[in-house]
Amino acid sequence: MEIKKTAIAGTLESSDVQIMLSTGSNGFEFDLESDVAKQFGDQIKETITKVLEMYNVKNAKIKVVDKGALDLVIKARAIAAVQRALDIVDAPKWEVLK
């Protein structure tokens, strides 16, 4: 699926993550800001990538500002951002919650 509009989910509060998705043309292009990027950067990207793949998104620019979020928070914010970006908030894909 193609991203229809730029969307954002999350906050810049402690223990949260803010994810912004916008249209891309070269696969997944990550811009990650995190104090723990060296330890957990690959895992953060992998969690977001899995969510995007569940929605069949092939290209996206992804800006991530992590403030120490747990994996489940990252997944929830990614789901919210992608549903907003695809403009399907009224018809969510519940099966991605697995």
SEFIZA-3560 file (N, C-alpha, C; in Angstrom, 3 decimals):
REM SEFIZA-3560
<numar><xx>0.841</xx><yy>-1.179</yy><zz>0.000</zz><atom>N</atom></numar>
<numar><xx>0.000</xx><yy>0.000</yy><zz>0.000</zz><atom>CA</atom></numar>
<numar><xx>0.885</xx><yy>1.240</yy><zz>0.000</zz><atom>C</atom></numar>
<numar><xx>0.359</xx><yy>2.267</yy><zz>-0.544</zz><atom>N</atom></numar>
<numar><xx>1.091</xx><yy>3.531</yy><zz>-0.598</zz><atom>CA</atom></numar>
<numar><xx>0.635</xx><yy>4.462</yy><zz>0.521</zz><atom>C</atom></numar>
<numar><xx>1.561</xx><yy>5.155</yy><zz>1.110</zz><atom>N</atom></numar>
<numar><xx>1.245</xx><yy>6.134</yy><zz>2.139</zz><atom>CA</atom></numar>
<numar><xx>0.526</xx><yy>7.302</yy><zz>1.473</zz><atom>C</atom></numar>
<numar><xx>-0.629</xx><yy>7.671</yy><zz>2.026</zz><atom>N</atom></numar>
<numar><xx>-1.450</xx><yy>8.728</yy><zz>1.442</zz><atom>CA</atom></numar>
<numar><xx>-1.137</xx><yy>10.099</yy><zz>2.009</zz><atom>C</atom></numar>
<numar><xx>-0.688</xx><yy>10.133</yy><zz>3.280</zz><atom>N</atom></numar>
<numar><xx>-0.389</xx><yy>11.425</yy><zz>3.904</zz><atom>CA</atom></numar>
<numar><xx>0.623</xx><yy>11.222</yy><zz>5.022</zz><atom>C</atom></numar>
<numar><xx>1.301</xx><yy>12.285</yy><zz>5.369</zz><atom>N</atom></numar>
<numar><xx>2.241</xx><yy>12.239</yy><zz>6.480</zz><atom>CA</atom></numar>
<numar><xx>1.455</xx><yy>12.078</yy><zz>7.771</zz><atom>C</atom></numar>
<numar><xx>1.933</xx><yy>11.182</yy><zz>8.618</zz><atom>N</atom></numar>
<numar><xx>1.231</xx><yy>10.918</yy><zz>9.880</zz><atom>CA</atom></numar>
<numar><xx>2.235</xx><yy>10.780</yy><zz>11.013</zz><atom>C</atom></numar>
<numar><xx>1.764</xx><yy>11.095</yy><zz>12.198</zz><atom>N</atom></numar>
<numar><xx>2.615</xx><yy>11.047</yy><zz>13.381</zz><atom>CA</atom></numar>
<numar><xx>1.847</xx><yy>10.370</yy><zz>14.522</zz><atom>C</atom></numar>
<numar><xx>2.568</xx><yy>9.640</yy><zz>15.342</zz><atom>N</atom></numar>
<numar><xx>1.980</xx><yy>9.014</yy><zz>16.534</zz><atom>CA</atom></numar>
<numar><xx>3.015</xx><yy>9.037</yy><zz>17.646</zz><atom>C</atom></numar>
<numar><xx>2.553</xx><yy>9.244</yy><zz>18.856</zz><atom>N</atom></numar>
<numar><xx>3.436</xx><yy>9.246</yy><zz>20.007</zz><atom>CA</atom></numar>
<numar><xx>3.751</xx><yy>10.637</yy><zz>20.501</zz><atom>C</atom></numar>
<numar><xx>4.521</xx><yy>10.669</yy><zz>21.591</zz><atom>N</atom></numar>
<numar><xx>4.902</xx><yy>11.936</yy><zz>22.208</zz><atom>CA</atom></numar>
<numar><xx>6.409</xx><yy>11.950</yy><zz>22.441</zz><atom>C</atom></numar>
<numar><xx>6.880</xx><yy>13.050</yy><zz>22.945</zz><atom>N</atom></numar>
<numar><xx>8.295</xx><yy>13.167</yy><zz>23.284</zz><atom>CA</atom></numar>
<numar><xx>8.516</xx><yy>13.035</yy><zz>24.788</zz><atom>C</atom></numar>
<numar><xx>7.547</xx><yy>12.450</yy><zz>25.471</zz><atom>N</atom></numar>
<numar><xx>7.643</xx><yy>12.219</yy><zz>26.907</zz><atom>CA</atom></numar>
<numar><xx>8.572</xx><yy>11.037</yy><zz>27.191</zz><atom>C</atom></numar>
<numar><xx>9.058</xx><yy>10.958</yy><zz>28.397</zz><atom>N</atom></numar>
<numar><xx>9.904</xx><yy>9.852</yy><zz>28.821</zz><atom>CA</atom></numar>
<numar><xx>9.154</xx><yy>8.527</yy><zz>28.685</zz><atom>C</atom></numar>
<numar><xx>9.845</xx><yy>7.482</yy><zz>28.265</zz><atom>N</atom></numar>
<numar><xx>9.301</xx><yy>6.135</yy><zz>28.075</zz><atom>CA</atom></numar>
<numar><xx>8.316</xx><yy>6.043</yy><zz>26.916</zz><atom>C</atom></numar>
<numar><xx>8.375</xx><yy>6.974</yy><zz>25.986</zz><atom>N</atom></numar>
<numar><xx>7.507</xx><yy>6.947</yy><zz>24.805</zz><atom>CA</atom></numar>
<numar><xx>8.382</xx><yy>7.069</yy><zz>23.562</zz><atom>C</atom></numar>
<numar><xx>7.744</xx><yy>6.993</yy><zz>22.417</zz><atom>N</atom></numar>
<numar><xx>8.429</xx><yy>7.144</yy><zz>21.146</zz><atom>CA</atom></numar>
<numar><xx>7.509</xx><yy>7.931</yy><zz>20.220</zz><atom>C</atom></numar>
<numar><xx>8.081</xx><yy>8.779</yy><zz>19.410</zz><atom>N</atom></numar>
<numar><xx>7.310</xx><yy>9.496</yy><zz>18.405</zz><atom>CA</atom></numar>
<numar><xx>7.747</xx><yy>8.995</yy><zz>17.038</zz><atom>C</atom></numar>
<numar><xx>6.782</xx><yy>8.570</yy><zz>16.238</zz><atom>N</atom></numar>
<numar><xx>7.065</xx><yy>8.031</yy><zz>14.914</zz><atom>CA</atom></numar>
<numar><xx>6.321</xx><yy>8.866</yy><zz>13.887</zz><atom>C</atom></numar>
<numar><xx>7.055</xx><yy>9.338</yy><zz>12.879</zz><atom>N</atom></numar>
<numar><xx>6.448</xx><yy>10.082</yy><zz>11.787</zz><atom>CA</atom></numar>
<numar><xx>6.711</xx><yy>9.330</yy><zz>10.488</zz><atom>C</atom></numar>
<numar><xx>5.647</xx><yy>9.074</yy><zz>9.747</zz><atom>N</atom></numar>
<numar><xx>5.751</xx><yy>8.390</yy><zz>8.462</zz><atom>CA</atom></numar>
<numar><xx>5.380</xx><yy>9.351</yy><zz>7.354</zz><atom>C</atom></numar>
<numar><xx>6.134</xx><yy>9.315</yy><zz>6.277</zz><atom>N</atom></numar>
<numar><xx>5.801</xx><yy>10.088</yy><zz>5.091</zz><atom>CA</atom></numar>
<numar><xx>6.175</xx><yy>9.275</yy><zz>3.857</zz><atom>C</atom></numar>
<numar><xx>5.717</xx><yy>9.733</yy><zz>2.709</zz><atom>N</atom></numar>
<numar><xx>5.958</xx><yy>8.984</yy><zz>1.478</zz><atom>CA</atom></numar>
<numar><xx>7.450</xx><yy>8.886</yy><zz>1.194</zz><atom>C</atom></numar>
<numar><xx>7.826</xx><yy>7.747</yy><zz>0.674</zz><atom>N</atom></numar>
<numar><xx>9.205</xx><yy>7.493</yy><zz>0.295</zz><atom>CA</atom></numar>
<numar><xx>9.234</xx><yy>6.809</yy><zz>-1.051</zz><atom>C</atom></numar>
<numar><xx>10.415</xx><yy>6.629</yy><zz>-1.589</zz><atom>N</atom></numar>
<numar><xx>10.527</xx><yy>5.990</yy><zz>-2.901</zz><atom>CA</atom></numar>
<numar><xx>11.684</xx><yy>5.000</yy><zz>-2.969</zz><atom>C</atom></numar>
<numar><xx>12.344</xx><yy>4.779</yy><zz>-1.836</zz><atom>N</atom></numar>
<numar><xx>13.534</xx><yy>3.942</yy><zz>-1.835</zz><atom>CA</atom></numar>
<numar><xx>13.527</xx><yy>2.976</yy><zz>-0.650</zz><atom>C</atom></numar>
<numar><xx>12.471</xx><yy>2.163</yy><zz>-0.530</zz><atom>N</atom></numar>
<numar><xx>12.369</xx><yy>1.258</yy><zz>0.608</zz><atom>CA</atom></numar>
<numar><xx>12.089</xx><yy>2.019</yy><zz>1.886</zz><atom>C</atom></numar>
<numar><xx>12.567</xx><yy>1.501</yy><zz>2.991</zz><atom>N</atom></numar>
<numar><xx>12.376</xx><yy>2.155</yy><zz>4.282</zz><atom>CA</atom></numar>
<numar><xx>13.613</xx><yy>2.985</yy><zz>4.615</zz><atom>C</atom></numar>
<numar><xx>13.416</xx><yy>4.284</yy><zz>4.737</zz><atom>N</atom></numar>
<numar><xx>14.502</xx><yy>5.207</yy><zz>5.048</zz><atom>CA</atom></numar>
<numar><xx>14.311</xx><yy>5.706</yy><zz>6.479</zz><atom>C</atom></numar>
<numar><xx>15.159</xx><yy>5.233</yy><zz>7.392</zz><atom>N</atom></numar>
<numar><xx>15.036</xx><yy>5.567</yy><zz>8.809</zz><atom>CA</atom></numar>
<numar><xx>15.894</xx><yy>6.761</yy><zz>9.193</zz><atom>C</atom></numar>
<numar><xx>15.325</xx><yy>7.612</yy><zz>10.044</zz><atom>N</atom></numar>
<numar><xx>16.051</xx><yy>8.670</yy><zz>10.737</zz><atom>CA</atom></numar>
<numar><xx>15.741</xx><yy>8.442</yy><zz>12.213</zz><atom>C</atom></numar>
<numar><xx>16.693</xx><yy>7.840</yy><zz>12.937</zz><atom>N</atom></numar>
<numar><xx>16.463</xx><yy>7.431</yy><zz>14.324</zz><atom>CA</atom></numar>
<numar><xx>17.252</xx><yy>8.294</yy><zz>15.285</zz><atom>C</atom></numar>
<numar><xx>16.531</xx><yy>8.893</yy><zz>16.231</zz><atom>N</atom></numar>
<numar><xx>17.155</xx><yy>9.636</yy><zz>17.332</zz><atom>CA</atom></numar>
<numar><xx>16.847</xx><yy>8.891</yy><zz>18.617</zz><atom>C</atom></numar>
<numar><xx>17.878</xx><yy>8.439</yy><zz>19.297</zz><atom>N</atom></numar>
<numar><xx>17.682</xx><yy>7.701</yy><zz>20.542</zz><atom>CA</atom></numar>
<numar><xx>18.987</xx><yy>7.667</yy><zz>21.321</zz><atom>C</atom></numar>
<numar><xx>18.867</xx><yy>7.800</yy><zz>22.634</zz><atom>N</atom></numar>
<numar><xx>20.049</xx><yy>7.684</yy><zz>23.488</zz><atom>CA</atom></numar>
<numar><xx>20.558</xx><yy>6.249</yy><zz>23.537</zz><atom>C</atom></numar>
<numar><xx>19.694</xx><yy>5.301</yy><zz>23.193</zz><atom>N</atom></numar>
<numar><xx>20.068</xx><yy>3.884</yy><zz>23.242</zz><atom>CA</atom></numar>
<numar><xx>20.159</xx><yy>3.277</yy><zz>21.843</zz><atom>C</atom></numar>
<numar><xx>20.405</xx><yy>4.105</yy><zz>20.855</zz><atom>N</atom></numar>
<numar><xx>20.451</xx><yy>3.622</yy><zz>19.469</zz><atom>CA</atom></numar>
<numar><xx>21.539</xx><yy>2.569</yy><zz>19.260</zz><atom>C</atom></numar>
<numar><xx>22.665</xx><yy>2.720</yy><zz>19.925</zz><atom>N</atom></numar>
<numar><xx>23.747</xx><yy>1.742</yy><zz>19.760</zz><atom>CA</atom></numar>
<numar><xx>23.332</xx><yy>0.359</yy><zz>20.248</zz><atom>C</atom></numar>
<numar><xx>22.595</xx><yy>0.319</yy><zz>21.355</zz><atom>N</atom></numar>
<numar><xx>22.179</xx><yy>-0.967</yy><zz>21.911</zz><atom>CA</atom></numar>
<numar><xx>20.905</xx><yy>-1.504</yy><zz>21.255</zz><atom>C</atom></numar>
<numar><xx>19.932</xx><yy>-0.623</yy><zz>20.993</zz><atom>N</atom></numar>
<numar><xx>18.607</xx><yy>-1.080</yy><zz>20.577</zz><atom>CA</atom></numar>
<numar><xx>18.132</xx><yy>-0.527</yy><zz>19.236</zz><atom>C</atom></numar>
<numar><xx>18.969</xx><yy>0.206</yy><zz>18.524</zz><atom>N</atom></numar>
<numar><xx>18.568</xx><yy>0.808</yy><zz>17.253</zz><atom>CA</atom></numar>
<numar><xx>18.060</xx><yy>-0.200</yy><zz>16.241</zz><atom>C</atom></numar>
<numar><xx>18.768</xx><yy>-1.313</yy><zz>16.094</zz><atom>N</atom></numar>
<numar><xx>18.341</xx><yy>-2.339</yy><zz>15.131</zz><atom>CA</atom></numar>
<numar><xx>17.002</xx><yy>-2.949</yy><zz>15.531</zz><atom>C</atom></numar>
<numar><xx>16.794</xx><yy>-3.166</yy><zz>16.823</zz><atom>N</atom></numar>
<numar><xx>15.533</xx><yy>-3.741</yy><zz>17.293</zz><atom>CA</atom></numar>
<numar><xx>14.370</xx><yy>-2.767</yy><zz>17.080</zz><atom>C</atom></numar>
<numar><xx>14.596</xx><yy>-1.486</yy><zz>17.322</zz><atom>N</atom></numar>
<numar><xx>13.564</xx><yy>-0.468</yy><zz>17.098</zz><atom>CA</atom></numar>
<numar><xx>13.163</xx><yy>-0.465</yy><zz>15.624</zz><atom>C</atom></numar>
<numar><xx>14.150</xx><yy>-0.449</yy><zz>14.741</zz><atom>N</atom></numar>
<numar><xx>13.875</xx><yy>-0.454</yy><zz>13.306</zz><atom>CA</atom></numar>
<numar><xx>13.155</xx><yy>-1.729</yy><zz>12.878</zz><atom>C</atom></numar>
<numar><xx>13.560</xx><yy>-2.856</yy><zz>13.430</zz><atom>N</atom></numar>
<numar><xx>12.941</xx><yy>-4.142</yy><zz>13.082</zz><atom>CA</atom></numar>
<numar><xx>11.470</xx><yy>-4.173</yy><zz>13.490</zz><atom>C</atom></numar>
<numar><xx>11.155</xx><yy>-3.668</yy><zz>14.676</zz><atom>N</atom></numar>
<numar><xx>9.770</xx><yy>-3.642</yy><zz>15.151</zz><atom>CA</atom></numar>
<numar><xx>8.902</xx><yy>-2.795</yy><zz>14.226</zz><atom>C</atom></numar>
<numar><xx>9.385</xx><yy>-1.631</yy><zz>13.857</zz><atom>N</atom></numar>
<numar><xx>8.626</xx><yy>-0.741</yy><zz>12.970</zz><atom>CA</atom></numar>
<numar><xx>8.513</xx><yy>-1.349</yy><zz>11.577</zz><atom>C</atom></numar>
<numar><xx>9.588</xx><yy>-1.932</yy><zz>11.080</zz><atom>N</atom></numar>
<numar><xx>9.574</xx><yy>-2.559</yy><zz>9.757</zz><atom>CA</atom></numar>
<numar><xx>8.544</xx><yy>-3.678</yy><zz>9.691</zz><atom>C</atom></numar>
<numar><xx>8.463</xx><yy>-4.496</yy><zz>10.724</zz><atom>N</atom></numar>
<numar><xx>7.484</xx><yy>-5.591</yy><zz>10.748</zz><atom>CA</atom></numar>
<numar><xx>6.056</xx><yy>-5.065</yy><zz>10.655</zz><atom>C</atom></numar>
<numar><xx>5.770</xx><yy>-3.980</yy><zz>11.366</zz><atom>N</atom></numar>
<numar><xx>4.428</xx><yy>-3.394</yy><zz>11.304</zz><atom>CA</atom></numar>
<numar><xx>4.140</xx><yy>-2.884</yy><zz>9.895</zz><atom>C</atom></numar>
<numar><xx>5.098</xx><yy>-2.175</yy><zz>9.306</zz><atom>N</atom></numar>
<numar><xx>4.895</xx><yy>-1.661</yy><zz>7.946</zz><atom>CA</atom></numar>
<numar><xx>4.680</xx><yy>-2.799</yy><zz>6.950</zz><atom>C</atom></numar>
<numar><xx>5.425</xx><yy>-3.871</yy><zz>7.115</zz><atom>N</atom></numar>
<numar><xx>5.278</xx><yy>-5.017</yy><zz>6.212</zz><atom>CA</atom></numar>
<numar><xx>3.918</xx><yy>-5.687</yy><zz>6.377</zz><atom>C</atom></numar>
<numar><xx>3.365</xx><yy>-5.703</yy><zz>7.603</zz><atom>N</atom></numar>
<numar><xx>2.033</xx><yy>-6.274</yy><zz>7.819</zz><atom>CA</atom></numar>
<numar><xx>0.959</xx><yy>-5.500</yy><zz>7.057</zz><atom>C</atom></numar>
<numar><xx>1.224</xx><yy>-4.230</yy><zz>6.821</zz><atom>N</atom></numar>
<numar><xx>0.301</xx><yy>-3.381</yy><zz>6.067</zz><atom>CA</atom></numar>
<numar><xx>0.700</xx><yy>-3.281</yy><zz>4.592</zz><atom>C</atom></numar>
<numar><xx>1.653</xx><yy>-4.082</yy><zz>4.176</zz><atom>N</atom></numar>
<numar><xx>2.136</xx><yy>-4.110</yy><zz>2.787</zz><atom>CA</atom></numar>
<numar><xx>2.667</xx><yy>-2.760</yy><zz>2.314</zz><atom>C</atom></numar>
<numar><xx>3.245</xx><yy>-2.000</yy><zz>3.219</zz><atom>N</atom></numar>
<numar><xx>3.905</xx><yy>-0.746</yy><zz>2.853</zz><atom>CA</atom></numar>
<numar><xx>5.298</xx><yy>-1.109</yy><zz>2.368</zz><atom>C</atom></numar>
<numar><xx>5.675</xx><yy>-0.614</yy><zz>1.208</zz><atom>N</atom></numar>
<numar><xx>6.974</xx><yy>-0.945</yy><zz>0.608</zz><atom>CA</atom></numar>
<numar><xx>7.988</xx><yy>0.195</yy><zz>0.715</zz><atom>C</atom></numar>
<numar><xx>7.495</xx><yy>1.438</yy><zz>0.697</zz><atom>N</atom></numar>
<numar><xx>8.369</xx><yy>2.611</yy><zz>0.727</zz><atom>CA</atom></numar>
<numar><xx>7.859</xx><yy>3.608</yy><zz>1.752</zz><atom>C</atom></numar>
<numar><xx>8.768</xx><yy>4.116</yy><zz>2.574</zz><atom>N</atom></numar>
<numar><xx>8.383</xx><yy>5.115</yy><zz>3.570</zz><atom>CA</atom></numar>
<numar><xx>9.615</xx><yy>5.791</yy><zz>4.136</zz><atom>C</atom></numar>
<numar><xx>9.464</xx><yy>7.063</yy><zz>4.454</zz><atom>N</atom></numar>
<numar><xx>10.457</xx><yy>7.779</yy><zz>5.242</zz><atom>CA</atom></numar>
<numar><xx>9.955</xx><yy>7.728</yy><zz>6.672</zz><atom>C</atom></numar>
<numar><xx>10.805</xx><yy>7.278</yy><zz>7.576</zz><atom>N</atom></numar>
<numar><xx>10.400</xx><yy>7.033</yy><zz>8.955</zz><atom>CA</atom></numar>
<numar><xx>11.306</xx><yy>7.812</yy><zz>9.892</zz><atom>C</atom></numar>
<numar><xx>10.734</xx><yy>8.782</yy><zz>10.587</zz><atom>N</atom></numar>
<numar><xx>11.483</xx><yy>9.544</yy><zz>11.589</zz><atom>CA</atom></numar>
<numar><xx>11.059</xx><yy>9.041</yy><zz>12.951</zz><atom>C</atom></numar>
<numar><xx>12.032</xx><yy>8.610</yy><zz>13.730</zz><atom>N</atom></numar>
<numar><xx>11.766</xx><yy>8.031</yy><zz>15.045</zz><atom>CA</atom></numar>
<numar><xx>12.547</xx><yy>8.810</yy><zz>16.094</zz><atom>C</atom></numar>
<numar><xx>11.821</xx><yy>9.296</yy><zz>17.105</zz><atom>N</atom></numar>
<numar><xx>12.461</xx><yy>9.935</yy><zz>18.252</zz><atom>CA</atom></numar>
<numar><xx>12.088</xx><yy>9.094</yy><zz>19.466</zz><atom>C</atom></numar>
<numar><xx>13.050</xx><yy>8.309</yy><zz>19.930</zz><atom>N</atom></numar>
<numar><xx>12.817</xx><yy>7.373</yy><zz>21.031</zz><atom>CA</atom></numar>
<numar><xx>13.255</xx><yy>7.989</yy><zz>22.349</zz><atom>C</atom></numar>
<numar><xx>12.383</xx><yy>7.864</yy><zz>23.334</zz><atom>N</atom></numar>
<numar><xx>12.690</xx><yy>8.358</yy><zz>24.680</zz><atom>CA</atom></numar>
<numar><xx>12.661</xx><yy>7.216</yy><zz>25.697</zz><atom>C</atom></numar>
<numar><xx>13.113</xx><yy>6.041</yy><zz>25.251</zz><atom>N</atom></numar>
<numar><xx>13.188</xx><yy>4.897</yy><zz>26.147</zz><atom>CA</atom></numar>
<numar><xx>11.948</xx><yy>4.020</yy><zz>26.133</zz><atom>C</atom></numar>
<numar><xx>11.250</xx><yy>3.982</yy><zz>25.003</zz><atom>N</atom></numar>
<numar><xx>10.018</xx><yy>3.198</yy><zz>24.907</zz><atom>CA</atom></numar>
<numar><xx>10.306</xx><yy>1.702</yy><zz>24.866</zz><atom>C</atom></numar>
<numar><xx>9.419</xx><yy>0.945</yy><zz>25.478</zz><atom>N</atom></numar>
<numar><xx>9.483</xx><yy>-0.508</yy><zz>25.392</zz><atom>CA</atom></numar>
<numar><xx>8.997</xx><yy>-0.956</yy><zz>24.017</zz><atom>C</atom></numar>
<numar><xx>9.320</xx><yy>-2.186</yy><zz>23.652</zz><atom>N</atom></numar>
<numar><xx>8.980</xx><yy>-2.719</yy><zz>22.343</zz><atom>CA</atom></numar>
<numar><xx>7.479</xx><yy>-2.658</yy><zz>22.058</zz><atom>C</atom></numar>
<numar><xx>6.654</xx><yy>-2.973</yy><zz>23.049</zz><atom>N</atom></numar>
<numar><xx>5.208</xx><yy>-2.962</yy><zz>22.820</zz><atom>CA</atom></numar>
<numar><xx>4.688</xx><yy>-1.552</yy><zz>22.562</zz><atom>C</atom></numar>
<numar><xx>5.302</xx><yy>-0.555</yy><zz>23.152</zz><atom>N</atom></numar>
<numar><xx>4.924</xx><yy>0.837</yy><zz>22.912</zz><atom>CA</atom></numar>
<numar><xx>5.324</xx><yy>1.234</yy><zz>21.490</zz><atom>C</atom></numar>
<numar><xx>6.514</xx><yy>0.825</yy><zz>21.074</zz><atom>N</atom></numar>
<numar><xx>6.980</xx><yy>1.123</yy><zz>19.715</zz><atom>CA</atom></numar>
<numar><xx>6.025</xx><yy>0.509</yy><zz>18.698</zz><atom>C</atom></numar>
<numar><xx>5.618</xx><yy>-0.737</yy><zz>18.930</zz><atom>N</atom></numar>
<numar><xx>4.693</xx><yy>-1.407</yy><zz>18.012</zz><atom>CA</atom></numar>
<numar><xx>3.345</xx><yy>-0.677</yy><zz>17.967</zz><atom>C</atom></numar>
<numar><xx>2.815</xx><yy>-0.305</yy><zz>19.121</zz><atom>N</atom></numar>
<numar><xx>1.531</xx><yy>0.391</yy><zz>19.171</zz><atom>CA</atom></numar>
<numar><xx>1.594</xx><yy>1.737</yy><zz>18.452</zz><atom>C</atom></numar>
<numar><xx>2.681</xx><yy>2.467</yy><zz>18.654</zz><atom>N</atom></numar>
<numar><xx>2.830</xx><yy>3.767</yy><zz>17.975</zz><atom>CA</atom></numar>
<numar><xx>2.996</xx><yy>3.579</yy><zz>16.470</zz><atom>C</atom></numar>
<numar><xx>3.709</xx><yy>2.536</yy><zz>16.064</zz><atom>N</atom></numar>
<numar><xx>3.889</xx><yy>2.257</yy><zz>14.636</zz><atom>CA</atom></numar>
<numar><xx>2.548</xx><yy>1.913</yy><zz>13.990</zz><atom>C</atom></numar>
<numar><xx>1.733</xx><yy>1.108</yy><zz>14.672</zz><atom>N</atom></numar>
<numar><xx>0.410</xx><yy>0.760</yy><zz>14.140</zz><atom>CA</atom></numar>
<numar><xx>-0.445</xx><yy>2.010</yy><zz>13.985</zz><atom>C</atom></numar>
<numar><xx>-0.458</xx><yy>2.857</yy><zz>15.008</zz><atom>N</atom></numar>
<numar><xx>-1.242</xx><yy>4.091</yy><zz>14.934</zz><atom>CA</atom></numar>
<numar><xx>-0.763</xx><yy>4.987</yy><zz>13.797</zz><atom>C</atom></numar>
<numar><xx>0.543</xx><yy>5.136</yy><zz>13.654</zz><atom>N</atom></numar>
<numar><xx>1.092</xx><yy>5.993</yy><zz>12.598</zz><atom>CA</atom></numar>
<numar><xx>0.761</xx><yy>5.452</yy><zz>11.210</zz><atom>C</atom></numar>
<numar><xx>0.912</xx><yy>4.146</yy><zz>11.005</zz><atom>N</atom></numar>
<numar><xx>0.663</xx><yy>3.595</yy><zz>9.674</zz><atom>CA</atom></numar>
<numar><xx>-0.822</xx><yy>3.644</yy><zz>9.330</zz><atom>C</atom></numar>
<numar><xx>-1.705</xx><yy>3.418</yy><zz>10.297</zz><atom>N</atom></numar>
<numar><xx>-3.135</xx><yy>3.517</yy><zz>10.003</zz><atom>CA</atom></numar>
<numar><xx>-3.516</xx><yy>4.946</yy><zz>9.642</zz><atom>C</atom></numar>
<numar><xx>-2.917</xx><yy>5.907</yy><zz>10.292</zz><atom>N</atom></numar>
<numar><xx>-3.169</xx><yy>7.315</yy><zz>9.949</zz><atom>CA</atom></numar>
<numar><xx>-2.590</xx><yy>7.642</yy><zz>8.582</zz><atom>C</atom></numar>
<numar><xx>-1.385</xx><yy>7.152</yy><zz>8.302</zz><atom>N</atom></numar>
<numar><xx>-0.728</xx><yy>7.451</yy><zz>7.024</zz><atom>CA</atom></numar>
<numar><xx>-1.470</xx><yy>6.826</yy><zz>5.842</zz><atom>C</atom></numar>
<numar><xx>-2.066</xx><yy>5.668</yy><zz>6.068</zz><atom>N</atom></numar>
<numar><xx>-2.820</xx><yy>4.991</yy><zz>5.006</zz><atom>CA</atom></numar>
<numar><xx>-4.273</xx><yy>5.437</yy><zz>4.980</zz><atom>C</atom></numar>
<numar><xx>-4.651</xx><yy>6.276</yy><zz>5.930</zz><atom>N</atom></numar>
<numar><xx>-6.016</xx><yy>6.801</yy><zz>6.045</zz><atom>CA</atom></numar>
<numar><xx>-7.043</xx><yy>5.678</yy><zz>6.221</zz><atom>C</atom></numar>
<numar><xx>-6.709</xx><yy>4.739</yy><zz>7.135</zz><atom>N</atom></numar>
<numar><xx>-7.616</xx><yy>3.624</yy><zz>7.402</zz><atom>CA</atom></numar>
<numar><xx>-7.954</xx><yy>3.531</yy><zz>8.892</zz><atom>C</atom></numar>
<numar><xx>-7.998</xx><yy>4.657</yy><zz>9.566</zz><atom>N</atom></numar>
<numar><xx>-8.271</xx><yy>4.628</yy><zz>11.002</zz><atom>CA</atom></numar>
<numar><xx>-9.682</xx><yy>4.148</yy><zz>11.306</zz><atom>C</atom></numar>
<numar><xx>-10.594</xx><yy>4.265</yy><zz>10.355</zz><atom>N</atom></numar>
<numar><xx>-11.963</xx><yy>3.812</yy><zz>10.567</zz><atom>CA</atom></numar>
<numar><xx>-12.141</xx><yy>2.323</yy><zz>10.282</zz><atom>C</atom></numar>
<numar><xx>-11.141</xx><yy>1.695</yy><zz>9.662</zz><atom>N</atom></numar>
<numar><xx>-11.214</xx><yy>0.265</yy><zz>9.333</zz><atom>CA</atom></numar>
<numar><xx>-9.857</xx><yy>-0.385</yy><zz>9.625</zz><atom>C</atom></numar>
<numar><xx>-9.475</xx><yy>-0.457</yy><zz>10.904</zz><atom>N</atom></numar>
<numar><xx>-8.149</xx><yy>-0.997</yy><zz>11.239</zz><atom>CA</atom></numar>
<numar><xx>-8.023</xx><yy>-2.482</yy><zz>10.916</zz><atom>C</atom></numar>
<numar><xx>-6.802</xx><yy>-2.912</yy><zz>10.676</zz><atom>N</atom></numar>
<numar><xx>-6.505</xx><yy>-4.331</yy><zz>10.463</zz><atom>CA</atom></numar>
<numar><xx>-6.163</xx><yy>-4.932</yy><zz>11.818</zz><atom>C</atom></numar>
<numar><xx>-7.142</xx><yy>-5.525</yy><zz>12.466</zz><atom>N</atom></numar>
<numar><xx>-6.944</xx><yy>-6.054</yy><zz>13.815</zz><atom>CA</atom></numar>
<numar><xx>-5.951</xx><yy>-7.202</yy><zz>13.852</zz><atom>C</atom></numar>
<numar><xx>-5.799</xx><yy>-7.913</yy><zz>12.744</zz><atom>N</atom></numar>
<numar><xx>-4.905</xx><yy>-9.062</yy><zz>12.735</zz><atom>CA</atom></numar>
<numar><xx>-3.438</xx><yy>-8.697</yy><zz>12.954</zz><atom>C</atom></numar>
<numar><xx>-3.071</xx><yy>-7.438</yy><zz>12.792</zz><atom>N</atom></numar>
<numar><xx>-1.671</xx><yy>-7.050</yy><zz>13.019</zz><atom>CA</atom></numar>
<numar><xx>-1.323</xx><yy>-6.989</yy><zz>14.496</zz><atom>C</atom></numar>
<numar><xx>-2.299</xx><yy>-7.104</yy><zz>15.365</zz><atom>N</atom></numar>
<numar><xx>-2.038</xx><yy>-7.050</yy><zz>16.798</zz><atom>CA</atom></numar>
<numar><xx>-1.457</xx><yy>-8.339</yy><zz>17.352</zz><atom>C</atom></numar>
<numar><xx>-1.235</xx><yy>-9.315</yy><zz>16.536</zz><atom>N</atom></numar>
<numar><xx>-0.662</xx><yy>-10.593</yy><zz>16.983</zz><atom>CA</atom></numar>
<numar><xx>0.731</xx><yy>-10.418</yy><zz>17.505</zz><atom>C</atom></numar>
//
